[in-house]
Amino acid sequence: MIPEGGPGYTLYTAYSGVVLVAGGSGISYATSVLDDILQKHAAGKSNVRVIEVVWSIADPGKQRTGCSSGSV
């Protein structure tokens, strides 16, 4: 991922597989790319068949899920 300056002219949907790697709050950018890929797939405009997302955070136990019930 290249948050400084964005992905340029990368056409993610031209590939059969995509790996999105993000650290910390960079997951927001990765989810935006993921959303774009899924929308293009639904419209039949994507070659992507496999997507892997890797998210690295400092301490997973301290991350808030946003679920009030505590279950995910």
Backbone as ProteinMPNN parsed JSONL, in Angstrom:
{"seq_chain_A": "MIPEGGPGYTLYTAYSGVVLVAGGSGISYATSVLDDILQKHAAGKSNVRVIEVVWSIADPGKQRTGCSSGSV", "coords_chain_A": {"N_chain_A": [[0.846, -1.171, 0.0], [0.436, 2.245, -0.688], [0.112, 4.889, 0.968], [0.991, 7.522, 0.875], [0.463, 9.564, -1.586], [-1.084, 7.782, -2.971], [-2.303, 4.999, -5.041], [-1.541, 5.509, -7.611], [-1.697, 4.691, -10.99], [-2.543, 2.091, -10.725], [-4.223, -0.787, -11.646], [-6.1, -2.646, -10.018], [-8.086, -4.538, -10.56], [-7.307, -5.799, -12.843], [-5.798, -7.977, -12.342], [-5.605, -11.466, -11.316], [-5.399, -12.077, -8.669], [-5.224, -10.401, -5.518], [-3.358, -8.832, -2.991], [-3.765, -7.119, -0.105], [-2.077, -5.098, 2.064], [-1.915, -3.701, 5.216], [-1.196, -1.387, 7.847], [-2.175, -0.631, 11.107], [-4.196, 2.231, 11.18], [-4.214, 2.339, 8.467], [-5.84, 0.467, 7.411], [-8.235, 1.558, 6.665], [-7.836, 2.642, 4.142], [-7.233, 0.294, 2.744], [-9.686, -1.066, 2.951], [-11.263, 0.57, 1.402], [-10.178, 0.162, -1.139], [-10.747, -2.568, -1.337], [-13.571, -2.47, -1.324], [-14.001, -1.144, -3.783], [-12.965, -3.057, -5.576], [-14.768, -5.185, -5.113], [-17.196, -4.022, -5.928], [-16.697, -3.635, -8.664], [-16.355, -6.287, -9.388], [-18.946, -7.297, -8.976], [-20.215, -5.975, -11.009], [-19.218, -7.247, -13.151], [-16.76, -6.435, -14.111], [-14.175, -7.181, -13.399], [-11.207, -9.093, -13.013], [-10.378, -10.332, -10.759], [-10.067, -13.046, -8.564], [-9.164, -13.986, -6.182], [-8.658, -12.625, -3.01], [-6.589, -11.339, -0.537], [-6.296, -10.061, 2.675], [-4.111, -8.418, 4.791], [-3.639, -7.3, 7.968], [-1.874, -5.438, 10.155], [-1.557, -4.794, 13.524], [-0.692, -3.108, 16.591], [-1.464, -4.148, 19.206], [-3.762, -6.455, 19.368], [-5.637, -6.982, 21.395], [-6.317, -4.551, 22.439], [-7.834, -3.255, 20.584], [-10.836, -1.744, 19.481], [-13.914, -3.132, 18.639], [-16.335, -2.065, 18.034], [-18.649, -3.312, 18.604], [-21.332, -3.503, 20.732], [-22.18, -5.633, 22.259], [-20.021, -7.17, 22.691], [-19.473, -9.415, 21.276], [-18.325, -10.776, 18.189]], "CA_chain_A": [[0.0, 0.0, 0.0], [1.196, 3.481, -0.759], [-0.803, 5.95, 1.378], [1.507, 8.822, 0.463], [0.36, 9.721, -3.03], [-2.064, 6.862, -3.522], [-1.831, 3.877, -5.844], [-1.199, 5.894, -8.99], [-2.573, 4.145, -12.03], [-2.655, 0.651, -10.523], [-5.531, -1.337, -11.963], [-6.196, -3.856, -9.209], [-9.019, -5.498, -11.13], [-6.713, -6.441, -14.007], [-5.083, -9.152, -11.863], [-6.467, -12.538, -10.815], [-5.289, -12.101, -7.218], [-4.826, -9.134, -4.906], [-2.991, -8.874, -1.58], [-3.792, -5.788, 0.494], [-1.343, -5.108, 3.327], [-2.119, -2.423, 5.896], [-0.789, -1.293, 9.238], [-2.956, 0.305, 11.911], [-5.332, 2.926, 10.556], [-4.142, 2.156, 7.019], [-6.894, -0.455, 7.012], [-9.325, 2.313, 6.028], [-7.514, 2.712, 2.709], [-7.354, -1.057, 2.201], [-11.105, -1.406, 2.809], [-11.777, 1.335, 0.257], [-9.737, -0.578, -2.33], [-11.533, -3.794, -1.325], [-14.926, -2.105, -1.74], [-13.956, -0.861, -5.218], [-12.784, -4.339, -6.267], [-16.014, -5.952, -5.016], [-18.2, -3.376, -6.776], [-16.367, -3.949, -10.067], [-16.631, -7.713, -9.577], [-20.4, -7.44, -9.081], [-20.61, -5.429, -12.311], [-18.589, -8.041, -14.202], [-15.633, -5.682, -14.663], [-12.997, -7.512, -12.616], [-10.608, -10.416, -13.187], [-9.935, -10.788, -9.44], [-10.728, -14.244, -8.041], [-8.65, -14.226, -4.838], [-8.252, -11.412, -2.29], [-6.084, -11.578, 0.807], [-6.069, -8.817, 3.414], [-3.234, -8.568, 5.944], [-3.731, -6.081, 8.778], [-0.969, -5.506, 11.297], [-1.829, -3.802, 14.567], [0.239, -3.236, 17.71], [-1.985, -5.03, 20.251], [-5.143, -6.756, 19.012], [-6.498, -6.968, 22.568], [-6.707, -3.176, 22.762], [-8.618, -2.698, 19.486], [-12.274, -1.722, 19.703], [-14.626, -3.7, 17.507], [-17.547, -1.301, 17.776], [-19.804, -4.144, 18.977], [-21.695, -3.238, 22.125], [-22.401, -6.872, 22.974], [-18.738, -7.802, 22.947], [-19.264, -10.545, 20.371], [-18.057, -10.37, 16.794]], "C_chain_A": [[0.892, 1.236, 0.0], [0.291, 4.634, -0.349], [-0.33, 7.336, 0.983], [1.451, 8.901, -1.053], [-0.586, 8.752, -3.694], [-1.461, 5.818, -4.44], [-1.429, 4.249, -7.265], [-2.21, 5.337, -9.966], [-2.698, 2.63, -11.926], [-4.085, 0.206, -10.794], [-5.66, -2.687, -11.261], [-7.032, -4.933, -9.887], [-8.49, -6.176, -12.384], [-6.012, -7.743, -13.626], [-6.047, -10.206, -11.351], [-6.437, -12.635, -9.294], [-4.767, -10.784, -6.687], [-4.483, -9.394, -3.444], [-2.942, -7.435, -1.094], [-3.128, -5.878, 1.857], [-1.475, -3.733, 3.965], [-1.609, -2.517, 7.331], [-1.639, -0.258, 9.949], [-4.133, 0.905, 11.169], [-5.298, 2.855, 9.037], [-5.176, 1.178, 6.501], [-8.046, 0.277, 6.33], [-9.081, 2.451, 4.534], [-7.703, 1.341, 2.065], [-8.82, -1.45, 2.013], [-11.759, -0.622, 1.672], [-11.407, 0.64, -1.054], [-10.556, -1.862, -2.45], [-12.956, -3.534, -1.8], [-14.987, -1.852, -3.245], [-13.831, -2.155, -6.028], [-14.089, -5.131, -6.264], [-17.134, -5.354, -5.862], [-17.949, -3.691, -8.246], [-16.613, -5.42, -10.364], [-18.129, -7.943, -9.783], [-20.913, -6.954, -10.434], [-19.985, -6.199, -13.468], [-17.38, -7.379, -14.827], [-14.333, -5.957, -13.902], [-12.517, -8.92, -12.932], [-10.221, -11.049, -11.856], [-10.77, -11.987, -8.987], [-10.305, -14.533, -6.606], [-8.21, -12.898, -4.241], [-7.769, -11.83, -0.911], [-5.806, -10.234, 1.45], [-5.223, -9.141, 4.641], [-3.25, -7.245, 6.691], [-2.87, -6.269, 10.019], [-1.298, -4.385, 12.274], [-0.949, -4.117, 15.777], [-0.236, -4.249, 18.758], [-3.454, -5.312, 19.971], [-6.106, -6.709, 20.193], [-6.996, -5.581, 22.934], [-7.544, -2.529, 21.663], [-10.099, -2.789, 19.81], [-12.97, -2.234, 18.467], [-15.861, -2.89, 17.13], [-18.8, -2.088, 18.121], [-20.116, -3.905, 20.452], [-21.863, -4.522, 22.923], [-21.102, -7.601, 23.312], [-18.483, -9.001, 22.079], [-19.086, -10.018, 18.955], [-18.685, -11.363, 15.871]], "O_chain_A": [[1.96, 1.255, 0.612], [-0.257, 5.31, -1.221], [-1.145, 8.234, 0.776], [2.318, 8.351, -1.732], [-0.866, 8.891, -4.884], [-0.243, 5.757, -4.601], [-1.019, 3.384, -8.038], [-3.42, 5.491, -9.794], [-2.933, 1.958, -12.93], [-5.036, 0.756, -10.238], [-5.365, -3.733, -11.84], [-6.712, -6.118, -9.792], [-9.161, -7.046, -12.938], [-5.666, -8.533, -14.505], [-7.18, -9.888, -10.991], [-7.343, -13.21, -8.691], [-3.955, -10.124, -7.336], [-5.217, -10.088, -2.74], [-2.171, -6.625, -1.608], [-3.565, -6.648, 2.713], [-1.181, -2.719, 3.332], [-1.598, -3.588, 7.938], [-1.809, 0.859, 9.461], [-4.96, 0.191, 10.602], [-6.255, 3.267, 8.38], [-5.375, 1.063, 5.291], [-8.755, -0.308, 5.512], [-10.022, 2.383, 3.743], [-8.264, 1.234, 0.974], [-9.162, -2.097, 1.023], [-12.706, -1.104, 1.051], [-12.228, 0.544, -1.966], [-11.009, -2.209, -3.541], [-13.489, -4.303, -2.6], [-15.923, -2.297, -3.91], [-14.508, -2.327, -7.041], [-14.479, -5.688, -7.29], [-17.931, -6.087, -6.448], [-18.886, -3.981, -8.99], [-17.034, -5.769, -11.467], [-18.527, -8.7, -10.668], [-21.916, -7.453, -10.944], [-20.192, -5.852, -14.631], [-17.003, -7.714, -15.95], [-13.489, -5.07, -13.773], [-13.324, -9.834, -13.1], [-9.777, -12.197, -11.831], [-12.0, -11.956, -9.019], [-11.006, -15.244, -5.886], [-7.482, -12.134, -4.875], [-8.444, -12.578, -0.203], [-5.163, -9.37, 0.853], [-5.567, -10.021, 5.43], [-2.92, -6.2, 6.131], [-3.12, -7.16, 10.831], [-1.317, -3.206, 11.92], [-0.518, -5.255, 15.961], [0.533, -5.125, 19.152], [-4.31, -4.492, 20.302], [-7.288, -6.421, 20.004], [-7.983, -5.443, 23.656], [-7.929, -1.367, 21.794], [-10.563, -3.793, 20.351], [-12.649, -1.814, 17.355], [-16.373, -3.022, 16.019], [-19.909, -1.581, 17.948], [-19.255, -4.088, 21.312], [-21.705, -4.509, 24.144], [-21.09, -8.531, 24.119], [-17.391, -9.568, 22.122], [-19.616, -8.972, 18.581], [-18.586, -11.221, 14.652]]}, "name": "protein", "num_of_chains": 1, "seq": "MIPEGGPGYTLYTAYSGVVLVAGGSGISYATSVLDDILQKHAAGKSNVRVIEVVWSIADPGKQRTGCSSGSV"}
